[in-house]
Amino acid sequence: MESGNMKYYIRPAKMILNDEKDTSSSVMADFTYQMRKRDYVSDAYFNFTLHSKIDSFISKAFFVLDSKETIELFQLETLDRNLSMGYIRVSTILKQEKLKTVLEGLHNGEAVLRVVLDNGAAMEYIPSKDLKNRIQESFYK
């Protein structure tokens, strides 16, 4: 990039419902951010598609670490929604100072994505092996 930063894109990968018995819902998640050498120098776009047969909108989403720290996602915007196909696509912002913590937490299996719907329901998603591998690849670029 002109600024000297490298642009990173972690391609969409699956996050699965934290309840192993329930396979009715999943999330496809991706990250876009910039780094200069080893420093994260921009907020990240964290976009995800919730696949579920629900008649709701997503009211908020955040990461929860094993330490019980909550990392908020900002500027949640619905990009697309299709009830008959069962998905909602949203865009969010993950603050620069929390990006490394979230990526490492997901990679190490120490973080979940909590999605709260406008009907009050909340669901938690854990990273799949594929997402963990894509995050690991980004660490070595």
C-alpha positions as CSV (number, residue, x, y, z in Angstrom):
1,M,0.0,0.0,0.0
2,E,1.1,3.6,-0.5
3,S,1.2,4.2,3.2
4,G,3.8,1.4,3.7
5,N,1.2,-0.7,5.5
6,M,0.4,-4.3,4.5
7,K,-3.3,-5.1,4.0
8,Y,-4.4,-8.4,5.5
9,Y,-7.6,-10.3,4.7
10,I,-8.5,-13.4,6.6
11,R,-10.9,-15.1,4.2
12,P,-14.3,-16.2,5.4
13,A,-14.2,-19.3,7.6
14,K,-16.8,-21.0,9.7
15,M,-17.6,-20.5,13.4
16,I,-19.8,-23.2,14.9
17,L,-22.5,-22.9,17.6
18,N,-20.9,-23.5,21.0
19,D,-23.6,-26.2,21.7
20,E,-22.0,-29.2,19.9
21,K,-25.4,-31.0,19.6
22,D,-27.0,-28.1,17.7
23,T,-25.8,-27.7,14.1
24,S,-28.8,-25.6,13.0
25,S,-26.7,-22.4,13.0
26,S,-23.2,-21.2,12.1
27,V,-21.3,-18.0,11.2
28,M,-19.0,-17.4,8.3
29,A,-16.5,-14.7,9.5
30,D,-13.7,-12.7,7.9
31,F,-11.3,-9.9,9.0
32,T,-9.7,-7.1,7.0
33,Y,-7.0,-4.9,8.7
34,Q,-3.6,-3.3,8.1
35,M,-0.2,-3.9,9.7
36,R,3.2,-2.1,9.5
37,K,5.8,-4.8,10.3
38,R,4.5,-6.4,13.5
39,D,2.2,-3.6,14.6
40,Y,-1.5,-3.5,14.0
41,V,-2.1,0.0,12.6
42,S,-5.8,0.1,11.8
43,D,-9.2,-0.9,13.1
44,A,-10.4,-4.2,11.6
45,Y,-13.5,-4.8,9.6
46,F,-15.0,-7.9,11.1
47,N,-17.8,-9.1,8.8
48,F,-19.9,-12.1,9.4
49,T,-22.8,-14.0,8.0
50,L,-25.1,-15.7,10.5
51,H,-26.7,-18.8,9.0
52,S,-29.9,-19.5,10.9
53,K,-33.6,-19.8,10.3
54,I,-34.6,-16.9,12.5
55,D,-36.9,-14.0,12.1
56,S,-34.8,-11.4,13.9
57,F,-32.1,-8.9,13.3
58,I,-28.7,-8.8,15.1
59,S,-28.8,-6.1,17.7
60,K,-25.2,-6.5,18.9
61,A,-22.1,-8.7,18.7
62,F,-19.0,-9.0,20.7
63,F,-16.1,-11.4,21.6
64,V,-15.8,-13.0,25.0
65,L,-12.4,-14.2,26.2
66,D,-11.9,-17.1,28.6
67,S,-10.8,-14.4,31.1
68,K,-14.4,-13.1,30.9
69,E,-13.2,-9.9,29.2
70,T,-15.7,-8.6,26.7
71,I,-14.5,-7.0,23.5
72,E,-17.2,-4.9,21.8
73,L,-17.8,-4.7,18.1
74,F,-18.8,-1.3,16.8
75,Q,-20.8,0.1,14.0
76,L,-22.9,-3.0,13.4
77,E,-24.6,-2.6,10.0
78,T,-26.9,-5.1,8.4
79,L,-25.6,-5.6,4.8
80,D,-28.0,-8.3,3.6
81,R,-30.8,-10.4,5.0
82,N,-32.8,-13.2,3.4
83,L,-35.3,-15.1,5.6
84,S,-36.1,-17.8,3.0
85,M,-32.4,-18.6,2.6
86,G,-31.8,-18.2,6.3
87,Y,-29.0,-15.7,6.6
88,I,-28.1,-12.2,7.9
89,R,-24.8,-10.5,6.7
90,V,-23.4,-7.8,8.9
91,S,-20.4,-5.5,9.0
92,T,-18.7,-4.4,12.2
93,I,-15.5,-2.7,13.4
94,L,-13.1,-4.2,15.9
95,K,-10.8,-1.6,17.5
96,Q,-7.1,-1.7,16.6
97,E,-6.0,-2.1,20.2
98,K,-8.1,-5.2,20.7
99,L,-7.4,-6.9,17.3
100,K,-4.3,-8.9,18.4
101,T,-6.1,-10.1,21.6
102,V,-9.1,-11.3,19.6
103,L,-7.0,-13.0,16.8
104,E,-4.8,-14.8,19.4
105,G,-7.9,-15.7,21.5
106,L,-9.7,-17.2,18.5
107,H,-6.5,-19.0,17.4
108,N,-6.0,-20.5,20.8
109,G,-9.6,-21.5,21.3
110,E,-9.9,-18.9,24.2
111,A,-12.5,-16.6,22.6
112,V,-16.1,-16.9,21.4
113,L,-18.3,-14.6,19.3
114,R,-21.5,-13.8,21.1
115,V,-24.4,-12.6,18.8
116,V,-27.4,-11.0,20.4
117,L,-30.7,-10.8,18.5
118,D,-33.4,-8.1,18.7
119,N,-35.7,-10.7,20.3
120,G,-33.3,-11.1,23.2
121,A,-31.8,-14.4,22.2
122,A,-28.0,-14.8,22.4
123,M,-25.9,-17.4,20.7
124,E,-22.1,-18.2,21.0
125,Y,-19.9,-19.4,18.3
126,I,-16.4,-20.9,18.5
127,P,-13.8,-20.9,15.7
128,S,-13.5,-23.9,13.4
129,K,-10.2,-25.5,12.7
130,D,-10.3,-23.8,9.3
131,L,-10.6,-20.3,10.9
132,K,-7.8,-21.1,13.4
133,N,-5.6,-22.2,10.5
134,R,-6.3,-19.0,8.5
135,I,-5.5,-16.8,11.5
136,Q,-2.3,-18.8,12.0
137,E,-1.4,-18.1,8.4
138,S,-1.9,-14.4,8.9
139,F,0.6,-14.5,11.8
140,Y,3.4,-15.7,9.4
141,K,2.9,-13.1,6.6
